């Protein structure tokens, strides 16, 4: 009889743990990089290539579409472009931007950027020109 009580208690305790321990915690679910990009309007928060060039991107906005289109907006004008997300051999996320312009400020963004940090309100990228690292960070507006 004593074994039956121990077995029943262990079974009941296990069942309680299973039923309460398997509930889905939505706080642990994170959005993909694509979701984060297309759900927000972005501003260049930091751009560094041999010197801080962040001011060259002042009052600009970057808008990503789920279709692979991207727009760079500044002073009422929009420069169209494309973007893709791929993975490199080391499993790093790469975001490739290509804007259809000759504007030197905007063409600085035409790279395959390695994602080095991501949150729902900020993404940081890195690229190397073979000599120096270029740092690029965007944040939500």
N, C-alpha and C positions, 0 to 999 in steps of 0.2 A: 504494500500500500504506500509505503514511504517513497518508493521509486516512482510510482504513478504521480504523486504530488510534485516531486522534483521535475519529472518529465513535463507535466502539464504547465508548471510555472515557467520552465525554460522555453517551452513552446509558445506560451502567451507572451513572454517577454520578447522573444525573437520576432513574433508576428507584429508586435507593436513597433519594434525597431524597423522592420521592413516597411511597414505601411507609412510610418512617419519619415523614415530616412530616404525614401525614394521620391519624395516630392521634388518637383523641378523648381530650382531657384533661378528666377529670371534675372536676378542681379548678376549672375555669373555669365550670362550670355552676352557676348560681345559682337558688335557689328563688324562686318568685313570691311576692308579698306575701301572697296568699291562703294559700299553703302555709305560710309562716312564721307567720301568725296562728293557723291551726287546729292546728298541731303543737305549740304551746306553751301554758303557763299563764302569764299576764301579771300583773305588779304595776305600779301607777302609781309611776313613778320620779321624776316631776317634773310639777307642774301650776302654771302661773303665769298669773294674770289680775289685773293691778294690784298683786299681791303674791304671794309664794310660798304656795300653798295645798296643798302636797304632803301635809302631815300630816293633812288632812281625808280622805285616801284610805289612810291607814295600815292595814295588815293586810288589805287588800282584794285580790281576785283577779278577773281578767277572763278568761273562756273563750269562744273563738270556735268556731263549728261551720261545717263546709263547707256546711250547709243554709241559712246566713244567720241562724241564731239566735246570740245572744250572751247570756252570763250574767255579772252582776256579783255577786260573793260577798263578804260581810263579816259577821262575827259569827254565822256559821252560817245566814245567810239568803241566798237567791239572788233577785236581781231579774232577770226575763227581759227580753229585748229583741231587736232585730234589727240587722243590719249589712249594708252593701253596699259594694262597691268600684266606683267609676266614674272616668272621666277628665274633666278640665275642658278648656276650649278651648285651653289652653297645654300640654296633654298631661301635667299633673300628676295623680298618683294621689290620689283623694279617698276617704276611708273615712268613711261616714256611720253614726253610731251613734244608736239610739233605744231608750231603756229605758222600760219601762212603770211609772213611779213618780212620786211627788211629792217624794221625798227630794231636797233641794236639792243635796247633794253629787253624787249620781248624775246628776241632770238637767243638771249642768254638762257632762257628757260628750255630751249630745244635740246633736251638731253634725255638719257635714260638714267633716272635718279633712283639710287638705292634708298629705300625707306629704312631709316635708322631709329625712328621713334614715332609712336602713334597714340593719340587719344581721341576722344570724340570732338575735341575743339582745336587740335593742333597736330600737324604732321611735319616731321623733319626728314630731310633728304640729304644725301651726300653723293658727289660725283667727283671723279679725279680727271684732270686734264693731262695726267702723266707726270706733272711736276708738283702741283698743289692740289689740295682737296678744296672743292667748292661746296659750301654749305648753303642750304635753302630751306627755309621753314615757312609754312603757311599756317594761319589761324582763322577760325571762324569770325565772321563780322557780326 
